[in-house]
């Protein structure tokens, strides 16, 4: 028995005449068979496209994590100035640029939400670091969601703008408004989504671009970071110590000093003169004697200048 597709293949139209190697058919029947055959081919083609697209969708659900920690990367120094310049960090899902790796960063109370010891960050007092961090996703790794923790390293509230792109097109945006200072464990959770794909992400402060200090860690692709980090989130706390006043490197006028993530602890200890206005300092007995010894000479010089 011949199938419709076989008969259609044998059916040829020449004007209004129909020829067939086995039997004659009408022109109307021949056209119907050819139309049915074309419809079948369209269904097959549609099915192949559906299978291909379902394969892409399946690939997009594969999660990945970049945490910057050993053994993939060695433990970094705890301060920015110990790194000579920006570090481009290449991981399987993405490449990170604009900052450096810090290990157990100084003055970082919110590290409980990061994966110790390393984080990736940037600061204006680092060596030639950018005021923005960039995450460039590997084109071979299909990504529809990027999520991570962002930590404010400044001693003041700071707002951060995070953009996601597909090629050059902005496809998602999240703004963390007035993230509290570092000593208050200031941080926020970023979660960017675009079903059509994400190829890159940029992170930058918006409040005071001339001064910046922030870190990211545990960057998760194709799922939310809160499904990966299950430990309790760090609470917002009052600073352990108030902002200090003093001089860096023993020079300059006394002023309010920032103590940021990755700041040089030796610089802080060696150069800052802490001012406590609420406390009256009582000189030691030796200090009284020194003042009494110098005072007559000072008064005598002043009298001579006035007489002249």
N, C-alpha and C positions, 0 to 999 in steps of 0.2 A: 504494500500500500504506500502510495506516495504522500509525503507530507506537504502542507501548504507552502512551506518555505522552499521545498524542492521544486514544486510546480511553478512557483513564482520565479525561481531562477531559470527555468526553462521557457518561460513565457516572454515573447518579444513582440513589441508593437511596432508596426510600420504604418504610420498614418492611422487608418481605421481597421487595418487588416491585422490578424493575429496568427502567428505561426507557433507551432509547438512540435517537438520531435516525436511525441507520443500520441497526442490527440489535440483537437482544436478546442479553444475556449473563446468566450466572448471578450471583447475589449473591456467591458465593465468588470468582469470577473478578474481579468488580468491585472487591471489597475488596483482592485481591492486587495489582491494577493501581495502586490508590490508595496502598498501602503501598510499592510499588516507587518510585512517583513521589516520595513523601516522603523515602525513603532517598537518592534522587538529589539532592534539594535539600540534604540535610544534608552530603553529600560536597562539593557546590559551596561551601557556607558554610564548611566546614572548610578548604577550599583557599584561600579568600580570607583567612581569619585567618592561615594559615600564611605566605602571601605578605606580609601586613602585618608579622608578627613578624620575618620574615627581613629586612625593610627596617630595623627597629629595630636588630637585631643588627649589620647592616652599618654603620649609623651609629656604633655604639659602638666600632668598630675604628679610627675616624679619629683619629690622634694630633695633639696640639698642644703647644706649648712656650711658657712665659712665663719670660723671662730678665731683664726690667727694664732692658735696655740701650738705648743709642742705636741707631737714630734714633727708636725708639718712645718713649723717655723720655730726658731730658737727663741728663748725668752728675751724680750727686749729690755733696754735700760728703763729706769723708772722716771727719767726726766727727759724733756725734749732736747735740751742743748747737748745731750750726749750723742745725738744722732746728727751726722754732718749735713744731711739734706733729705729731701723727700724720698720715700721708698714706694716703688710700684710693686704691689703684692698680687701675684697671680695664683688663683685657685681654680679648681675644676669648673665651677659655674661662672666665675666672673673675675675681672681684674680691678683692683682698687688702687686709686692714685690720689695724690694731693697731700698725704699725711705720712705718718711713721707709726711703727709698732712700739708701744710702751708695755713693759712688764711690771705688774704691781705699781701702777702709776702713783706718784705721790699725791697726797691730799685728795683721795678718791673714795669717799665713804660709801658710794652706791655700787661698789664693785660686786656686791652679792648678786646683782642681777646680770652681771657679766660673767663670762667663763674665764676664771683665772688660769694663767697669769696675764695673758696678753689682751690688749685692745688696740684699735686703730684710730688715730686722732691727729688733730692739727691745732696749732696755736700761733698767734702772731709773734711770740717771743722764741719760736723755734727757728731752725736754720732754713730760710728760704721756703717756708711751707705756704701752701695755698690757703685762701680763706674759704675754700669749698672742697668737699670730698666727692669723688666721682666713682661710681660703680658701673663698669662696662661689662655687660653680660655676654658670655660666649655665644655667637650666633648659632652654634650647634646645640645649645641648651635652651629649649623652648621654655619661656618663663611668662607666667601670667600674674604672679604675685611676688612682691618683695617686702619682707618685714624684718625689722631690727630694733634694737634699743639705741637711743640717742641720749648722751649725757652732757649736760651743760657744765663746762669747766670754769665759767666766770664766777665772780663774786657778786654779780648782780643778775636780775632776771633778764633772760634773753629769749627772743623769738626766733624760731628756725623754719625755713622754707625748704620742703623736700619735693622735688619734681621727678616724675617718671616719664620716659620718652619711648616711643616706638619709631626708631630711625630719628628723624628730626622733629617729629610731631609730639607735642605734649599730650599725654593720654591720662595722667593722674597727678594729683597734687595733694599734699597734706601740710598744714601749718601747725606747728606746736607753739602756742602763744604763751609768752611770759613764763618760760621754764625757770623754776626757782634756782638759786645759786648752788654751787658745788657743795658747800658745807651743809646745805639742806638736802643733800642727796637728790639734786635736781635732775630729772630724766623724763623721757617720754617714749612711747611705743609707736613706731612707724609701721603702717600696713597699707601698701599701695597695690591696687588691683586693676587689671585691664584684660578682659577675655581675649582681645585681639593681639596681645603680646606686649612685653616690656623688653627693651634692649639696653637701656641705661637709666641710671638714677643719679641725681646731684643733690647734695646736702650743703646748705649755707645758712649763716645767721643773717637776720634782717635788721636787728636792733641797733647794733653799733659795729659796722663792718671794719672800722679801723682797729678794733680790738676783738679778738676771737680766741676761743679755746673750747673744743668739744671733741667727744669721742663716740665711736660706734663699736658695737660688738654683736656677736651671734647673729649674723646676717642670714636669714632663712629665705629660701626660694620655694615658691609654690605652696606655702602654708604660712600660718601666722606664728610669730615667735612665741606667743603665749601657749601654744601647743607643744613647744619644745622645752622652754624654761618653765618648770613646774614648781620651783621653789618660791616661797613667799616673796612678793615684791618689796623692795626696801621702802620703809616709811619716810615721809617728809619730816625731817627733824630740825630742831633749832641748832644753830652752829655750836660746835664744841667750844670755840673761842671766838670772841668778837673780832671784827676786822682790826688789824694792827696799824699803828702809825710808826713811821721811822724813815730810815735812809738805806737804800740799797748800795752795797759796796762802800759804805761809810762816806758817801758824797751826796751833795745836793741838800735841798731844804727838806725838813721833816714834812711828810705828806702821807695820805692814806695809801696803803700798799695793797695790791691784789695778791692773794695766795691761791693760785690756780692749780688745776690738774697738771701734773708733770712739771711743777715748779721745782727749782733747785733748792733742796732742803738745806744744803750747806750755805747757800746764799742767804736764805731766810734766817738761819741761826746766827750767822756771822756778821750780818750787816744791819739787821733791823733793830732800832731802838724802840722798845715797846713803851707806849705812853698810857698810863692809867690815871685819867683825870680825877677819878673818885678817891684816889688814895694819896695822902700827903706823905711824902718821903721824909723821914727823920734822919738827919746826918749822924754818922757815927762820931764818937768822941774825937777820933783822930782827924776827922774832917773839920770839927770845930776849931781845933788847934791850928790847922792849916789856914783857915779863914782869918783867925785872930793874928797870925803872923804876917799875913799878906796885907791886911787892911790898913795898918799905919802907913806903909809905903805907898799904897794907892791914894790915900787921903793927902799925903805930902806932895805927890806929883800933881794932883788936881789943883792944889793951892798955888803951886808954882806957875801952872799954866794960866790960872785966873789972874795972878799978879802980873804976868808978862802982858 
